[in-house]
Amino acid sequence: MPGRLVVILGAGASADSASARVAGRELNWRPPLVTELFAERFVNTLNQYPVAQAAAADIRRVEQSSLSIEQFLRETYADRQEALPRRKFLSIPLYLQQVLLQVSYQYTPQPDNYDLLLSRLFDLLENTDLNVVFVTLNYDLLLDRRLNHLFGRLDTLEAYIAPDRRWSLIKLHGSVDWGRPVLSARRDGDLFDPPVDLRTSDQIVLARGPLNHRRAPELKSLRETHSENGEIINLYPALAVPLGEDDEAVCPPEHFGFLKNELQAADALHLLVIGYSGVDQELLTLLGQTGALIKSFGIVNRDLATGQQVLARLSTGIVRELGDGWIYQGSFGDFVQGDGWNEYLGHLTRNL
């Protein structure tokens, strides 16, 4: 099987997805990093979730680094069965779904840094036998929308891993437009205050219709579906609470199986890591267990020092040879707007 270029995208990629060249950016809706998930600029959304407000009060007292917040969520809320901690934990995905849905449509009319990255990657497909596997840890729809409108419709969950394409999109931590059917008693409204006994199916469904270029789906439509007999069923957001190294994969099992097969069956793997911290263990374990040779890697994450930190985490987490390495001394925007891509392309080409 031909080689695979695995493009791993973290929160830093979405946060830097649009450059100052684009008119009409609404910086109050810039995609948040972990430390910004409960920022003041999102207060109007947070105010709709009283239990998530209580969680935010706890979180704001924690040292404001991504690792500290993830550790706090992991140790304070995850797996707790007492009523209030459980309700706080259940409220967070509901709040995050609405915030990241708003971000997806209100931040920018064009995420041009994503556009430039996609143009360069699809040129690469034309000139090599590589396939591209996008693995994003982000919940937003900024990348989905550009892929959908430029390179192929994403109107079903199967379309994300369509076998007739040379690219695929794996949203490892879930998506704002995916949901799980609620098995406990139906609640009127949009689950702004989830019950402590909330139970959901393991099934993940695409809660929206076709992706619209300009208009976001209504939140209510993402939180309700109909059974075969027409009964209304609540949908709970299928996205992971950020827990750091314990982040769970929240994607359809077919997507996870597809990713695992792509990693296992490739002649060689090339990793391009953009705006990703390298902390969560699920992906690192998957990369470590694949039998395919990891022939090269590139890291883009703010600056050289941060890139070296990411490399150290990848090396520790994957526990195998990472091949020929390249770290960019700048941001994602610098990488695609300047000479960074050409430097990386030279590095990649030498390893093909």
Secondary structure, 3 states (H helix, E strand, C coil): CCCEEEEEECHHHHHCCCCCCCCCCCHHHCCCCHHHCCCHHHHHHHCCCHHHHHHHHHHCCCCCCHHHHHHHHHHHCCCCCCHHHHHHHHHHHHHHHHHHHHHHHHCCCCCHHHHHHHHHHHHHHHHCCCEEEEEECCCCCHHHHHHHHHCCCCCCCHHHHCCCCCEEEEECCEEEEEEEEECCCCCCCCCCCCCCCCCECCCCEECCCCCCCCCCCCHHHHCEEECCCCCEEEEEEEECCCCHHHCCCCCCHHHHHHHHHHHHHCCEEEEEEECCCCCCHHHHHHHHHCCCEEEEEEEECCCHHHHHHHHHHHHHHHCCCCCEEEECCCCHHHHHHCCHHHHHHHHHHHCC
